Amino acid sequence: MGQKIISELLQQSLQKAVDNKSVYSIAMKVEDGSGNISWSGTAGDMNVDSRYFIASVTKMYITVIVMKLIEAGKIALEDLIIKHLPDQYCNGIHVLKGTDYSNQITIKHLISNTSGIPDYFFHQQKNGKTVADELLDGHDEPWPLDRTIGLIKKLKPNFKPGAKAAYSDSNYQLLGKIIEEVTGQPIQEVMKLFIFEPLGLKNTYIYDDPSDTSPTPFYYGAKKLWLPQYMASIAPEGGIVSTVDEVMIFLKAFFSGVFFPKEKIESMKQWKMILPPPGLFLFGIGLEKLWIPWILSPFKYPGEILGFWGQTGSFAFYNPKADLYFCGATNQINGRGHRKATGLMLKTIKSLL
């Protein structure tokens, strides 16, 4: 019965989203933990097997690697980042009101977005512009770690390390470098070794070749964006390409104990509110939770919805109450895709409660 309800509910909704131009391409997959429900649907410029940029959902894969390195005794959440990074990446990275906090930043601060290090992507520079402004205008440029470090050393940190939370892609670029330093391998190889190959993922990879035109483009409103130089430079913060089938395999593995004991999920729930941009959600230890006010659905409250957003409207979430997994892409940067995906997930969960 659940499969039929979801199919009728979602396929029409996907097509409607494309018809009214809130998004131009969308793919979604829903499964439950028992295997009784497995539904996929697309509309617009996507097919079920289309590859897409999973954007910041990539950070959830970084969480897996960090947790596995902790389990192996290679790192600890409380390790200072100066223990694992060359001096050029740490010196002067966090100077606030004349006080240098650079040597106080830990791995936990990075993975929980509580470092206070400015987000190179959205942080306003002295000229009033952001990196996001330039990219959304179609000026495609690479932003590797060295360039990111050069910029954020010129920017004012958000707060003292650990004081609060603020979303920062810079944190995950640094985490990617720590992973490379600790393992002695490039992040592409680490991803293959820790995640892609063990799960048998054949259509999932780090985008590092700007001539690769196979991923579905994303949009900013009605404007189609193709930013291969940029996407090829941001591996640890948002550079994975995948499909709905293979993101679902990863998502279920994440929450079912394949990578680390399921009990570890509870220790990640050290929630702090993140405010727009990029949206209202809670951030823990390498994990996000959608903020759903109880008053909006008091009789069929969905409970926790855990996972990760991507800036391009990509998503991967699990709802324990209904035992439902959701993943997909709306390929829309302006926020409409995120709202559409949230609505679809909530409708589906409530239909089965």
Backbone torsions as a table, in degrees:
resi	resn	phi	psi	omega
1	MET	NA	-41.4	-179.3
2	GLY	-60.2	-40.3	-179.9
3	GLN	-61.1	-43.6	-178.5
4	LYS	-65.8	-42.7	179.6
5	ILE	-60.4	-47.5	-177.8
6	ILE	-64.6	-42.6	-179.2
7	SER	-60.7	-47.4	-178.9
8	GLU	-67.7	-37.3	-177.2
9	LEU	-70.1	-45.3	-167.7
10	LEU	-87.2	-41.2	-175.5
11	GLN	-60.7	-41.9	178.0
12	GLN	-64.2	-38.6	-179.6
13	SER	-66.9	-39.3	178.4
14	LEU	-62.7	-45.7	-179.1
15	GLN	-64.7	-38.6	179.3
16	LYS	-63.2	-38.8	180.0
17	ALA	-62.2	-38.2	179.1
18	VAL	-75.2	-39.9	-177.9
19	ASP	-63.4	-37.0	-178.9
20	ASN	-91.3	8.3	173.2
21	LYS	65.7	21.7	172.3
22	SER	-71.9	-31.9	169.7
23	VAL	-138.7	164.7	-177.0
24	TYR	-115.7	-15.8	174.6
25	SER	-153.1	136.6	-175.9
26	ILE	-150.1	140.8	174.4
27	ALA	-139.0	143.8	-177.9
28	MET	-148.8	144.8	176.1
29	LYS	-134.3	138.3	179.4
30	VAL	-130.3	131.3	174.0
31	GLU	-139.9	157.5	171.4
32	ASP	-108.3	171.5	-175.6
33	GLY	-70.2	-24.3	-176.5
34	SER	-84.3	-17.6	-176.2
35	GLY	90.4	1.3	179.4
36	ASN	-76.0	-24.6	179.4
37	ILE	-118.0	125.7	174.1
38	SER	-152.2	105.7	-175.7
39	TRP	-130.8	138.1	174.8
40	SER	-131.3	143.1	177.5
41	GLY	-150.2	154.7	179.1
42	THR	-143.2	164.6	173.0
43	ALA	-155.9	160.3	-179.1
44	GLY	73.3	-133.9	-171.2
45	ASP	-88.3	18.1	-177.2
46	MET	-121.8	149.0	168.9
47	ASN	-112.5	170.0	-178.0
48	VAL	-60.9	-31.7	-178.1
49	ASP	-97.2	11.4	179.9
50	SER	-65.6	138.8	173.0
51	ARG	-83.3	145.5	178.4
52	TYR	-147.6	158.3	175.5
53	PHE	-74.7	119.6	179.5
54	ILE	-82.1	-4.5	174.9
55	ALA	52.1	-131.6	-171.9
56	SER	-72.0	-5.2	168.6
57	VAL	-59.6	-22.8	173.5
58	THR	-51.8	-34.9	-177.1
59	LYS	-61.8	-26.9	176.8
60	MET	-68.2	-32.0	176.0
61	TYR	-70.7	-37.6	175.1
62	ILE	-62.2	-38.3	176.9
63	THR	-57.0	-43.7	178.8
64	VAL	-59.1	-47.3	-177.5
65	ILE	-63.8	-44.0	178.5
66	VAL	-59.7	-45.3	-179.2
67	MET	-64.3	-36.7	179.5
68	LYS	-71.5	-35.1	176.4
69	LEU	-69.1	-34.7	174.9
70	ILE	-64.5	-45.5	179.4
71	GLU	-60.1	-33.9	-179.6
72	ALA	-82.3	-2.8	179.2
73	GLY	77.7	15.8	-178.2
74	LYS	-84.0	-30.1	178.5
75	ILE	-143.5	171.8	173.4
76	ALA	-140.3	151.0	-178.7
77	LEU	-57.9	-34.5	-176.8
78	GLU	-85.5	0.6	176.3
79	ASP	-60.4	135.2	170.2
80	LEU	-69.4	141.3	-177.2
81	ILE	-67.5	-22.1	177.8
82	ILE	-65.2	-17.8	177.7
83	LYS	-70.6	-27.5	-171.9
84	HIS	-117.6	-8.4	-175.9
85	LEU	-116.4	146.0	172.2
86	PRO	-60.2	153.1	-175.1
87	ASP	-55.8	-34.4	-174.8
88	GLN	-62.3	-22.7	-179.6
89	TYR	-90.6	-13.1	-175.0
90	CYS	-109.7	-38.4	-174.2
91	ASN	-60.9	122.9	175.4
92	GLY	70.1	19.4	-177.1
93	ILE	-79.9	-18.5	-178.0
94	HIS	-144.6	88.4	177.7
95	VAL	-117.9	112.0	-174.4
96	LEU	-121.0	120.0	178.7
97	LYS	52.0	42.8	176.3
98	GLY	84.0	-4.6	179.4
99	THR	-105.7	128.8	-179.4
100	ASP	-92.3	111.7	179.0
101	TYR	-100.2	7.9	-172.5
102	SER	-56.0	-37.3	-177.3
103	ASN	-84.4	5.8	179.0
104	GLN	-106.7	-2.4	-175.3
105	ILE	-80.8	133.6	-178.5
106	THR	-110.8	168.3	173.7
107	ILE	-59.7	-38.5	178.5
108	LYS	-60.9	-40.0	177.3
109	HIS	-59.8	-40.6	-179.2
110	LEU	-67.4	-50.6	-172.3
111	ILE	-74.8	-16.0	178.0
112	SER	-104.8	5.8	-178.7
113	ASN	56.1	37.3	177.7
114	THR	-115.7	18.2	-178.0
115	SER	-74.4	-27.2	-172.4
116	GLY	83.0	-6.6	178.0
117	ILE	-65.2	130.5	-177.3
118	PRO	-61.8	149.3	174.5
119	ASP	-80.1	111.5	-178.4
120	TYR	-59.0	-26.9	-172.8
121	PHE	-74.9	-45.8	-174.5
122	PHE	-108.8	-9.8	-175.4
123	HIS	-70.3	128.5	-178.4
124	GLN	-71.5	130.8	178.6
125	GLN	-90.1	177.3	-176.9
126	LYS	-61.0	-27.8	179.3
127	ASN	-82.4	3.3	179.7
128	GLY	84.6	-5.9	-178.3
129	LYS	-95.6	161.9	170.9
130	THR	-122.2	163.1	174.4
131	VAL	-58.9	-38.9	178.8
132	ALA	-59.2	-40.9	179.1
133	ASP	-56.5	-47.1	-177.8
134	GLU	-64.8	-43.4	-179.0
135	LEU	-67.0	-42.1	-179.7
136	LEU	-68.6	-20.6	172.8
137	ASP	-79.8	-2.6	177.6
138	GLY	94.4	7.8	179.0
139	HIS	-85.1	92.7	-175.0
140	ASP	-78.8	118.5	178.6
141	GLU	-142.3	149.7	175.1
142	PRO	-76.1	146.6	175.1
143	TRP	-130.8	71.1	176.5
144	PRO	-72.1	173.3	-174.2
145	LEU	-58.0	-44.8	-177.1
146	ASP	-57.8	-41.0	179.0
147	ARG	-69.4	-40.6	177.9
148	THR	-59.2	-46.6	-179.5
149	ILE	-60.6	-43.0	179.1
150	GLY	-58.8	-38.1	179.7
151	LEU	-74.5	-49.0	-172.5
152	ILE	-68.5	-22.0	174.9
153	LYS	-68.1	-17.4	177.6
154	LYS	-93.7	-8.8	-175.9
155	LEU	-99.8	154.6	179.1
156	LYS	-80.6	125.7	176.8
157	PRO	-59.2	158.1	-176.4
158	ASN	-77.6	-36.6	-176.0
159	PHE	-172.6	172.7	175.9
160	LYS	-64.0	147.1	178.3
161	PRO	-54.8	128.3	176.9
162	GLY	88.1	-6.5	-175.0
163	ALA	-70.7	-38.2	-179.4
164	LYS	-160.0	-164.8	-179.8
165	ALA	-124.8	142.0	172.6
166	ALA	-150.5	130.1	-175.8
167	TYR	-63.6	130.8	-178.9
168	SER	-148.4	113.7	175.7
169	ASP	-62.7	-25.6	179.2
170	SER	-57.3	-36.7	179.9
171	ASN	-57.7	-41.0	-175.0
172	TYR	-81.8	-25.4	170.3
173	GLN	-63.1	-41.1	177.7
174	LEU	-66.6	-40.2	176.9
175	LEU	-60.7	-40.5	178.3
176	GLY	-60.3	-40.7	179.2
177	LYS	-67.6	-39.0	176.9
178	ILE	-60.8	-43.6	178.9
179	ILE	-59.6	-43.4	179.5
180	GLU	-65.1	-40.4	179.8
181	GLU	-65.9	-42.1	-176.2
182	VAL	-71.7	-39.8	-177.2
183	THR	-88.8	-21.0	-176.2
184	GLY	74.4	17.8	-178.2
185	GLN	-132.8	151.8	175.0
186	PRO	-64.9	153.9	-174.4
187	ILE	-59.0	-31.3	178.2
188	GLN	-59.7	-43.5	-178.7
189	GLU	-72.6	-35.4	178.7
190	VAL	-64.1	-42.7	177.8
191	MET	-60.3	-43.6	178.7
192	LYS	-61.6	-47.3	-174.5
193	LEU	-68.0	-42.0	-173.9
194	PHE	-87.0	-29.4	-169.9
195	ILE	-130.5	-58.3	-170.0
196	PHE	-61.9	-49.8	-177.5
197	GLU	-70.9	-44.6	177.2
198	PRO	-58.3	-32.9	-179.8
199	LEU	-90.5	-3.6	179.2
200	GLY	69.1	34.5	-177.6
201	LEU	-83.1	116.0	-175.5
202	LYS	-97.9	-18.8	-176.9
203	ASN	-118.5	24.0	179.8
204	THR	-120.3	131.4	-176.6
205	TYR	-162.4	162.4	171.2
206	ILE	-79.1	126.0	179.0
207	TYR	-75.0	110.7	-179.2
208	ASP	-135.1	8.4	179.9
209	ASP	-121.8	103.0	-177.9
210	PRO	-60.0	-14.7	177.8
211	SER	-84.3	-5.0	178.7
212	ASP	-76.5	111.7	-178.9
213	THR	-106.0	15.0	-176.0
214	SER	-75.6	-29.2	179.9
215	PRO	-70.1	148.3	176.6
216	THR	-65.3	130.8	177.2
217	PRO	-65.5	159.1	174.6
218	PHE	-112.9	171.9	-173.4
219	TYR	-125.5	154.6	166.3
220	TYR	-120.2	97.2	-168.3
221	GLY	67.3	-125.6	178.7
222	ALA	-92.4	0.7	-175.7
223	LYS	-92.2	120.0	177.0
224	LYS	-76.9	132.2	-179.1
225	LEU	-113.9	135.8	172.7
226	TRP	-132.8	108.0	-172.1
227	LEU	-125.1	64.1	-173.7
228	PRO	-65.9	-35.5	179.1
229	GLN	-63.1	-44.9	180.0
230	TYR	-66.4	-49.9	-176.0
231	MET	-62.6	-30.0	179.3
232	ALA	-76.5	-7.4	-176.0
233	SER	-106.8	-1.5	-170.5
234	ILE	-120.8	41.2	-173.5
235	ALA	-45.9	-57.1	-172.5
236	PRO	-76.1	-17.6	-178.6
237	GLU	-98.8	-18.8	-178.1
238	GLY	180.0	28.1	-170.1
239	GLY	-100.1	8.3	-178.6
240	ILE	-83.0	139.3	170.1
241	VAL	-109.3	137.6	-180.0
242	SER	-155.8	-169.0	176.4
243	THR	-127.7	165.4	-178.9
244	VAL	-63.0	-36.5	179.3
245	ASP	-62.3	-42.9	-174.3
246	GLU	-81.8	-30.9	172.0
247	VAL	-64.4	-37.3	177.9
248	MET	-63.2	-40.9	177.1
249	ILE	-58.8	-45.9	179.0
250	PHE	-63.6	-46.2	-176.3
251	LEU	-59.5	-44.6	-179.7
252	LYS	-68.5	-35.3	177.1
253	ALA	-65.3	-39.3	-178.8
254	PHE	-58.9	-46.3	-173.1
255	PHE	-92.3	-6.0	-176.2
256	SER	-105.9	5.0	174.7
257	GLY	93.4	12.4	-179.5
258	VAL	-69.3	-42.0	-175.2
259	PHE	-90.2	-34.9	-178.6
260	PHE	-156.4	160.5	-178.8
261	PRO	-55.0	138.5	-177.9
262	LYS	-56.3	-29.4	-178.1
263	GLU	-62.2	-22.4	-179.8
264	LYS	-63.1	-26.8	-179.5
265	ILE	-56.4	-39.7	-179.1
266	GLU	-61.8	-36.8	-179.0
267	SER	-71.5	-16.0	178.4
268	MET	-82.7	-13.2	-173.4
269	LYS	-84.1	54.9	175.6
270	GLN	-100.9	74.5	-164.3
271	TRP	-75.8	138.8	169.1
272	LYS	-133.8	140.8	-177.9
273	MET	-72.9	135.9	172.8
274	ILE	-110.3	129.4	-179.1
275	LEU	-103.3	160.9	-177.9
276	PRO	-59.4	151.6	-19.3
277	PRO	-73.7	156.0	14.2
278	PRO	-98.6	-3.3	177.5
279	GLY	154.2	170.1	-178.4
280	LEU	-78.9	106.2	172.2
281	PHE	-157.0	169.0	-179.8
282	LEU	-104.5	142.7	-179.4
283	PHE	-119.0	130.9	178.0
284	GLY	-113.0	-138.4	177.4
285	ILE	-90.5	91.0	179.2
286	GLY	66.4	25.5	-176.3
287	LEU	-150.2	146.2	178.0
288	GLU	-115.5	156.6	174.1
289	LYS	-133.0	130.2	176.4
290	LEU	-66.4	139.3	178.1
291	TRP	-92.3	104.4	-179.1
292	ILE	-114.1	103.3	178.8
293	PRO	-58.0	132.5	-178.0
294	TRP	-57.7	-35.1	-175.3
295	ILE	-64.0	-23.0	-179.4
296	LEU	-73.2	-22.0	-178.9
297	SER	-153.2	65.3	-173.2
298	PRO	-67.9	-26.9	-175.7
299	PHE	-92.9	-23.1	176.2
300	LYS	-132.5	58.4	-177.4
301	TYR	-68.9	127.9	-172.6
302	PRO	-75.0	-14.5	-175.3
303	GLY	74.9	-153.8	-176.2
304	GLU	-71.5	139.5	170.1
305	ILE	-126.7	107.1	-168.0
306	LEU	-113.2	141.4	177.1
307	GLY	159.5	-127.4	-177.2
308	PHE	-159.9	143.6	170.7
309	TRP	-95.6	155.7	165.6
310	GLY	-117.3	148.5	-177.1
311	GLN	-58.9	-28.4	-178.3
312	THR	-84.5	12.9	-178.3
313	GLY	84.3	13.2	173.2
314	SER	-78.9	156.7	-176.1
315	PHE	-157.8	152.8	174.8
316	ALA	-152.3	110.4	-174.4
317	PHE	-139.6	154.0	177.4
318	TYR	-128.1	133.7	176.2
319	ASN	-112.4	103.8	-177.6
320	PRO	-61.1	-34.8	-175.4
321	LYS	-60.7	-45.7	177.7
322	ALA	-95.3	-2.6	-176.4
323	ASP	54.4	47.1	-178.4
324	LEU	-117.3	139.6	176.9
325	TYR	-112.6	138.5	-179.6
326	PHE	-130.5	137.6	170.7
327	CYS	-150.8	161.0	178.5
328	GLY	161.4	-165.6	-178.5
329	ALA	-149.3	138.0	171.7
330	THR	-108.2	-11.9	175.4
331	ASN	52.9	38.7	-179.4
332	GLN	-134.2	122.4	-172.7
333	ILE	-86.4	-22.8	-167.8
334	ASN	-78.6	6.8	177.4
335	GLY	101.7	-22.8	179.5
336	ARG	-62.9	-37.1	179.8
337	GLY	-65.3	-40.5	178.5
338	HIS	-63.3	-43.3	179.4
339	ARG	-65.5	-40.4	178.8
340	LYS	-63.2	-45.7	-180.0
341	ALA	-63.7	-41.4	178.3
342	THR	-60.2	-46.3	179.4
343	GLY	-60.7	-41.9	179.8
344	LEU	-64.8	-41.5	178.8
345	MET	-65.2	-43.7	-178.8
346	LEU	-65.2	-42.2	177.4
347	LYS	-58.9	-44.3	-177.7
348	THR	-65.4	-46.7	-179.8
349	ILE	-59.5	-49.6	-177.0
350	LYS	-65.9	-28.4	179.1
351	SER	-66.8	-20.8	-177.0
352	LEU	-108.3	-3.6	179.4
353	LEU	-83.0	NA	NA
